[in-house]
Amino acid sequence: MDTDFRATCLTDILRMYRNYKTLGERALAQVADDAHLHVQLDAESNSIAVVVKHLAGNLRSRFRDFLTTDGEKPDRHRDGEFEMPERVTRAEIMRWWNEGWATALGSIEALTPADLERTVYVRGEPLLVIETLNRLVTHAAYHVGQIVFLSKHFASSNWQSLSIPRGMSEKVGQGSYKQAFVPPGR
């Protein structure tokens, strides 16, 4: 790969991770009742707290010692990430969130363009760094989407759009994908 292209890819990958972190935070901030962080819509779904716990566990495991150890760390207990024997506080949920994202972003920020073609391992499977980063941002996006869905459900009519609000497409005009979107009136 061309060095300039690798640098552009790395910049875009970092932007995507930061954008999903911000999107999740903006959704979580709209959950006014902390009890809603622990609500399961049905027996097969996860609460916001469980989704955050799992995503944070995944980010910490995959990105700790990213280039030098397997992404599935021996101290990770994935199944336990889906258990919530007792309710935790919003502060604890946000601590999980921040620790997971700090680990991921710190590791990505430390990468060089040449690192994108290195090989890392996830559960013993060899993958190029760029493949792993893309795989992991997809996983993060999936779970951030769940957080947004649940947050919107609980906020109901108080929900503030995280993108272009309904009926506002014509008024928003053109912007840049490379800049964070801020809905009109904010």
ZIGI-V199100 format. One record per residue. N is the residue number from 1. PHI is phi in whole degrees, -180 to 180 (NA if undefined). PSI is psi as a letter, one per 40 degrees, with the letter a starting at -180 (NA if undefined). Layout:
n=N phi=PHI psi=PSI
n=N phi=PHI psi=PSI
//
This chain:
n=1 phi=NA psi=i
n=2 phi=-66 psi=i
n=3 phi=-60 psi=d
n=4 phi=-63 psi=d
n=5 phi=-65 psi=d
n=6 phi=-62 psi=d
n=7 phi=-64 psi=d
n=8 phi=-64 psi=d
n=9 phi=-60 psi=d
n=10 phi=-63 psi=d
n=11 phi=-62 psi=d
n=12 phi=-68 psi=d
n=13 phi=-61 psi=d
n=14 phi=-62 psi=d
n=15 phi=-61 psi=d
n=16 phi=-61 psi=d
n=17 phi=-61 psi=d
n=18 phi=-62 psi=d
n=19 phi=-64 psi=d
n=20 phi=-68 psi=d
n=21 phi=-61 psi=d
n=22 phi=-64 psi=d
n=23 phi=-59 psi=d
n=24 phi=-62 psi=d
n=25 phi=-65 psi=d
n=26 phi=-67 psi=d
n=27 phi=-72 psi=d
n=28 phi=-59 psi=d
n=29 phi=-64 psi=d
n=30 phi=-90 psi=e
n=31 phi=-86 psi=g
n=32 phi=-73 psi=d
n=33 phi=-98 psi=h
n=34 phi=-59 psi=d
n=35 phi=-61 psi=d
n=36 phi=-65 psi=d
n=37 phi=-64 psi=e
n=38 phi=-112 psi=e
n=39 phi=-81 psi=h
n=40 phi=-102 psi=h
n=41 phi=-69 psi=d
n=42 phi=-159 psi=i
n=43 phi=-65 psi=d
n=44 phi=-97 psi=e
n=45 phi=-101 psi=i
n=46 phi=-109 psi=i
n=47 phi=-77 psi=i
n=48 phi=-58 psi=d
n=49 phi=-59 psi=d
n=50 phi=-67 psi=d
n=51 phi=-61 psi=d
n=52 phi=-63 psi=d
n=53 phi=-59 psi=d
n=54 phi=-67 psi=d
n=55 phi=-61 psi=d
n=56 phi=-63 psi=d
n=57 phi=-63 psi=d
n=58 phi=-64 psi=d
n=59 phi=-62 psi=d
n=60 phi=-63 psi=d
n=61 phi=-68 psi=d
n=62 phi=-69 psi=d
n=63 phi=-100 psi=e
n=64 phi=-70 psi=h
n=65 phi=52 psi=f
n=66 phi=-51 psi=d
n=67 phi=-85 psi=e
n=68 phi=-119 psi=e
n=69 phi=-133 psi=i
n=70 phi=-60 psi=i
n=71 phi=-69 psi=e
n=72 phi=-101 psi=g
n=73 phi=-75 psi=i
n=74 phi=-64 psi=d
n=75 phi=-89 psi=e
n=76 phi=-85 psi=h
n=77 phi=-123 psi=g
n=78 phi=-53 psi=d
n=79 phi=-59 psi=d
n=80 phi=-67 psi=d
n=81 phi=-66 psi=d
n=82 phi=-97 psi=e
n=83 phi=-114 psi=i
n=84 phi=-139 psi=g
n=85 phi=-61 psi=d
n=86 phi=-144 psi=i
n=87 phi=-66 psi=h
n=88 phi=-111 psi=i
n=89 phi=-78 psi=i
n=90 phi=-58 psi=d
n=91 phi=-60 psi=d
n=92 phi=-68 psi=d
n=93 phi=-60 psi=d
n=94 phi=-70 psi=d
n=95 phi=-63 psi=d
n=96 phi=-58 psi=d
n=97 phi=-55 psi=d
n=98 phi=-65 psi=d
n=99 phi=-66 psi=d
n=100 phi=-62 psi=d
n=101 phi=-68 psi=d
n=102 phi=-63 psi=d
n=103 phi=-63 psi=d
n=104 phi=-64 psi=d
n=105 phi=-65 psi=d
n=106 phi=-61 psi=d
n=107 phi=-68 psi=d
n=108 phi=-68 psi=d
n=109 phi=-62 psi=d
n=110 phi=-82 psi=e
n=111 phi=-71 psi=i
n=112 phi=-108 psi=i
n=113 phi=-54 psi=d
n=114 phi=-66 psi=d
n=115 phi=-64 psi=d
n=116 phi=-60 psi=d
n=117 phi=-99 psi=e
n=118 phi=-76 psi=i
n=119 phi=-104 psi=h
n=120 phi=-125 psi=i
n=121 phi=-124 psi=h
n=122 phi=-129 psi=h
n=123 phi=53 psi=f
n=124 phi=82 psi=e
n=125 phi=-87 psi=h
n=126 phi=-76 psi=h
n=127 phi=-140 psi=i
n=128 phi=-67 psi=i
n=129 phi=-54 psi=d
n=130 phi=-62 psi=d
n=131 phi=-65 psi=d
n=132 phi=-65 psi=d
n=133 phi=-61 psi=d
n=134 phi=-67 psi=d
n=135 phi=-62 psi=d
n=136 phi=-74 psi=d
n=137 phi=-70 psi=d
n=138 phi=-65 psi=d
n=139 phi=-62 psi=d
n=140 phi=-62 psi=d
n=141 phi=-62 psi=d
n=142 phi=-58 psi=d
n=143 phi=-76 psi=d
n=144 phi=-63 psi=d
n=145 phi=-59 psi=d
n=146 phi=-64 psi=d
n=147 phi=-63 psi=d
n=148 phi=-62 psi=d
n=149 phi=-57 psi=d
n=150 phi=-66 psi=d
n=151 phi=-62 psi=d
n=152 phi=-64 psi=d
n=153 phi=-59 psi=d
n=154 phi=-74 psi=d
n=155 phi=-74 psi=d
n=156 phi=51 psi=b
n=157 phi=-71 psi=e
n=158 phi=-87 psi=e
n=159 phi=-61 psi=h
n=160 phi=-107 psi=h
n=161 phi=-55 psi=i
n=162 phi=-95 psi=e
n=163 phi=-139 psi=a
n=164 phi=-74 psi=h
n=165 phi=-65 psi=i
n=166 phi=-52 psi=h
n=167 phi=78 psi=e
n=168 phi=-109 psi=e
n=169 phi=-56 psi=d
n=170 phi=-70 psi=d
n=171 phi=-81 psi=d
n=172 phi=-70 psi=d
n=173 phi=74 psi=a
n=174 phi=-102 psi=i
n=175 phi=-142 psi=a
n=176 phi=-124 psi=h
n=177 phi=-60 psi=d
n=178 phi=-79 psi=e
n=179 phi=-111 psi=i
n=180 phi=-66 psi=h
n=181 phi=-82 psi=h
n=182 phi=-123 psi=h
n=183 phi=-57 psi=i
n=184 phi=-56 psi=i
n=185 phi=85 psi=e
n=186 phi=-110 psi=NA
//
